[in-house]
Amino acid sequence: MIEMVIESIRVSLMNYQRVVILKEKESDRYLPIWIGPAEADAIAVRLQEVAVSRPLTHDLLRSIIDALGGSIQYIVVNDLTNDTFYARIIMEVDGRSMEIDSRPSDAIALAVRVQVPIFAEEAVLDKAGVRLDQESIGEKAGEGERHTEAKPEELEKLSPFRDFIDSLDMDDFDKRTS
């Protein structure tokens, strides 16, 4: 597992879809995950420390977990199958560890509320991770790692990500939402 941080939440100007961009804590590899507008708002509200008059769904879930004596340890984006990301919420309840299946957006919204680490499995990063620094790609290739060309059908599946990334304004890429 690789520890990630939330780099930003973006909106595509082409189709107004939201994407949360996770960044490896110790590297320049990014993981873009498409999410819904409500989930993007739930994450952004907490990151920007916006006060809300009533608990949002993820605040309610946090309160329920606390009231039942549970604690969230971390979340992990653990799979990518058929263009769908999967996550797990790792909790401790009565001294035992539990894993709860979740959408990544919900797991991230909960993680920012309880301030726990966000991880991604290496296999997910291998499938969908993006490096923006071309020098680091060359360095990795020189380390004996196996790199294969993507098949045309794989490139076609990733075209929405490419379109979105191409539409990003890279001049403000280092600005954080928090």
C-alpha positions in Angstrom: 0.0 0.0 0.0 1.2 3.5 -0.9 0.1 6.5 1.3 -1.7 9.2 -0.7 -2.8 12.7 0.0 -5.6 14.7 -1.6 -3.9 16.9 -4.2 -7.1 18.6 -5.4 -10.7 18.3 -6.5 -11.2 19.4 -10.1 -14.1 20.0 -12.5 -13.7 19.2 -16.1 -14.7 22.2 -18.2 -15.7 19.8 -21.1 -18.4 17.8 -19.2 -18.5 19.3 -15.7 -17.6 16.0 -14.1 -15.6 16.0 -10.9 -12.4 14.2 -10.2 -10.5 13.9 -7.0 -6.8 13.7 -7.6 -4.8 11.7 -5.1 -1.0 12.1 -5.0 1.5 9.7 -3.7 2.9 11.2 -0.5 6.5 10.4 -1.3 6.4 10.7 -5.2 5.0 12.6 -8.1 2.5 9.9 -9.2 -1.1 10.9 -9.2 -4.4 8.9 -9.1 -7.4 10.6 -10.7 -10.7 9.2 -9.6 -14.0 10.4 -11.1 -16.6 11.1 -8.5 -20.1 12.6 -8.4 -20.8 16.3 -7.6 -22.3 15.5 -4.2 -19.3 13.5 -3.1 -16.9 16.2 -4.4 -18.8 18.7 -2.3 -18.7 16.5 0.7 -14.9 16.2 0.5 -14.4 19.9 -0.4 -16.6 21.1 2.5 -14.4 19.4 5.0 -11.1 20.3 3.3 -12.0 23.9 3.1 -13.4 23.8 6.7 -16.8 25.2 5.7 -19.2 25.3 8.6 -22.6 23.6 7.9 -25.6 24.1 10.1 -26.6 20.4 10.2 -24.5 17.3 9.8 -23.9 16.0 6.3 -24.2 12.3 5.6 -20.5 11.6 6.2 -20.6 13.6 9.4 -23.6 11.5 10.5 -21.7 8.3 9.6 -18.7 9.5 11.7 -21.0 10.2 14.7 -22.6 6.8 14.4 -19.3 5.0 14.3 -18.0 7.0 17.3 -21.3 6.4 19.3 -20.9 2.6 18.7 -17.4 2.6 19.9 -15.7 2.1 16.6 -12.8 4.0 15.1 -11.6 4.3 11.5 -7.9 3.4 11.1 -7.4 4.2 7.5 -9.0 3.8 4.0 -7.5 2.2 1.0 -8.4 2.4 -2.7 -7.9 -1.4 -3.3 -9.1 -2.3 -6.7 -9.9 -1.0 -10.2 -12.0 -3.4 -12.3 -14.0 -2.5 -15.4 -13.2 1.2 -15.0 -14.6 1.2 -11.5 -12.6 2.0 -8.4 -13.2 0.2 -5.2 -12.2 1.1 -1.6 -12.2 -0.3 1.9 -12.7 1.4 5.2 -10.5 -0.2 7.8 -12.1 0.1 11.3 -11.5 -1.1 14.7 -14.5 -2.2 16.8 -14.2 -3.9 20.2 -10.5 -4.6 19.6 -11.0 -6.3 16.3 -10.3 -5.0 12.8 -13.1 -4.8 10.3 -13.0 -4.0 6.6 -16.1 -2.3 5.0 -16.6 -2.1 1.2 -17.0 1.5 0.0 -17.0 3.7 -3.0 -13.7 5.7 -2.9 -15.5 9.0 -2.8 -17.4 8.0 0.4 -14.2 6.5 2.0 -12.3 9.7 1.2 -15.1 11.9 2.5 -15.0 10.0 5.8 -11.2 9.9 5.9 -11.0 13.7 5.8 -13.5 14.0 8.6 -11.6 11.7 11.0 -8.2 12.6 9.7 -6.9 9.1 8.9 -4.4 8.1 6.2 -5.5 7.4 2.7 -3.7 4.5 0.9 -3.9 3.0 -2.6 -2.8 -0.5 -3.6 0.3 -0.6 -5.9 -1.8 -2.6 -8.5 -4.3 0.3 -8.7 -1.5 2.8 -9.1 0.1 0.6 -11.8 -3.2 0.6 -13.7 -4.4 4.2 -13.3 -1.5 6.2 -11.8 -0.2 9.2 -13.8 3.3 10.7 -13.6 3.6 14.2 -14.7 7.4 14.4 -14.5 8.9 12.8 -17.6 12.4 12.6 -16.1 11.1 10.4 -13.3 9.5 8.1 -15.9 12.9 7.7 -17.6 14.7 7.1 -14.3 12.2 4.3 -13.4 12.6 2.7 -16.8 16.3 2.5 -16.1 15.8 0.7 -12.8 14.9 -2.6 -14.6 11.1 -2.2 -14.3 9.1 -3.8 -17.0 7.2 -1.4 -19.2 4.8 -2.5 -21.9 2.9 -0.5 -24.5 -0.8 -0.1 -23.8 -3.1 -2.1 -26.1 -5.5 0.0 -28.2 -8.6 -1.2 -26.3 -6.9 -0.1 -23.0 -6.1 3.3 -24.5 -9.8 3.6 -25.6 -11.0 2.8 -22.0 -8.6 5.5 -20.6 -9.6 8.2 -23.2 -12.0 10.0 -20.8 -9.1 10.4 -18.4 -6.8 11.6 -21.1 -9.5 14.1 -22.3 -9.9 15.4 -18.8 -6.2 15.6 -18.1 -5.6 17.4 -21.4 -8.3 20.0 -20.3 -6.5 20.8 -17.0 -4.8 24.1 -16.5 -1.4 22.9 -15.4 -0.3 26.4 -14.3 -2.3 26.0 -11.1 -1.7 22.3 -10.6 0.3 22.8 -7.4 -2.4 24.8 -5.7 -4.2 22.9 -2.9 -7.9 23.0 -2.1 -7.1 22.7 1.6 
